[in-house]
Amino acid sequence: MFVAYSYIIYVLKKKVRSWQGTYEPEIERSRQLIKSEIKPLTSYPFIYLALSVFPLINRIQNAANPGNPVFALVLLHALSSPLVGAVNAVVYGMDAETRSRLSWTQIKGAYQGRSAHQPIREYPLVSAPETPELEDVTPFAMRPLPNPHV
């Protein structure tokens, strides 16, 4: 992941530097767009690196002394591993463009849609029977069709 992000940032920064010469509004706009796309990408690898320190230390300790795990390292590993996604979501939400697209009404509607109690519905496993012998489609009520060759 670090290699991929590093490569993306390297290529985009190289493109930004390569557009030197006379001033053209289109090139300047492209440069600003690329810079605005690079900015949010730079924080995600650092978040992953910072939150992966405790799991890495715990794994090294477990490899060095497998019969004696350190409870504090296990606890920090368990707490920091799932935080990567949550912190990434917070950073993504803090982006100015993302915040400008969100409104309180949209957030409230999404929350209510997720928290509203919806009844559990059952769907039939087979389509409606076309023959009168199979009117009851429950698994226990199904009986095989009579064999005409017997």
Solvent accessible surface area in square Angstrom, and as a share of the most:
residue,aa,sasa,rsa
1,M,117,0.52
2,F,78,0.32
3,V,124,0.71
4,A,57,0.44
5,Y,45,0.17
6,S,67,0.43
7,Y,142,0.54
8,I,69,0.35
9,I,34,0.17
10,Y,128,0.49
11,V,42,0.24
12,L,31,0.16
13,K,90,0.38
14,K,112,0.47
15,K,94,0.40
16,V,17,0.10
17,R,151,0.55
18,S,76,0.49
19,W,84,0.29
20,Q,134,0.59
21,G,72,0.69
22,T,118,0.68
23,Y,162,0.61
24,E,81,0.36
25,P,87,0.55
26,E,100,0.45
27,I,59,0.30
28,E,48,0.21
29,R,140,0.51
30,S,34,0.22
31,R,39,0.14
32,Q,93,0.41
33,L,104,0.52
34,I,22,0.11
35,K,98,0.41
36,S,65,0.42
37,E,104,0.47
38,I,12,0.06
39,K,156,0.66
40,P,41,0.26
41,L,46,0.23
42,T,44,0.26
43,S,35,0.23
44,Y,34,0.13
45,P,12,0.08
46,F,137,0.57
47,I,21,0.11
48,Y,86,0.33
49,L,97,0.48
50,A,65,0.50
51,L,34,0.17
52,S,28,0.18
53,V,64,0.37
54,F,77,0.32
55,P,8,0.05
56,L,104,0.52
57,I,76,0.39
58,N,6,0.03
59,R,145,0.53
60,I,104,0.53
61,Q,35,0.15
62,N,53,0.27
63,A,84,0.65
64,A,85,0.66
65,N,66,0.34
66,P,106,0.66
67,G,73,0.70
68,N,89,0.46
69,P,80,0.50
70,V,61,0.35
71,F,151,0.63
72,A,58,0.45
73,L,29,0.15
74,V,61,0.35
75,L,81,0.40
76,L,65,0.32
77,H,36,0.16
78,A,63,0.48
79,L,104,0.52
80,S,8,0.05
81,S,45,0.29
82,P,95,0.60
83,L,80,0.40
84,V,27,0.16
85,G,49,0.47
86,A,54,0.42
87,V,49,0.28
88,N,41,0.21
89,A,65,0.50
90,V,89,0.51
91,V,38,0.22
92,Y,133,0.51
93,G,26,0.25
94,M,125,0.56
95,D,47,0.24
96,A,66,0.51
97,E,99,0.44
98,T,22,0.13
99,R,141,0.51
100,S,90,0.58
101,R,172,0.63
102,L,87,0.43
103,S,51,0.33
104,W,184,0.65
105,T,107,0.62
106,Q,101,0.45
107,I,79,0.40
108,K,101,0.43
109,G,41,0.39
110,A,64,0.50
111,Y,152,0.58
112,Q,96,0.43
113,G,46,0.44
114,R,215,0.78
115,S,69,0.44
116,A,57,0.45
117,H,172,0.77
118,Q,119,0.53
119,P,100,0.63
120,I,166,0.84
121,R,169,0.62
122,E,161,0.72
123,Y,160,0.61
124,P,102,0.64
125,L,166,0.82
126,V,67,0.39
127,S,97,0.63
128,A,82,0.64
129,P,43,0.27
130,E,172,0.77
131,T,54,0.31
132,P,103,0.65
133,E,81,0.36
134,L,48,0.24
135,E,122,0.55
136,D,75,0.39
137,V,50,0.29
138,T,68,0.40
139,P,97,0.61
140,F,204,0.85
141,A,32,0.25
142,M,80,0.36
143,R,151,0.55
144,P,124,0.78
145,L,103,0.51
146,P,106,0.67
147,N,88,0.45
148,P,119,0.75
149,H,170,0.76
150,V,159,0.91
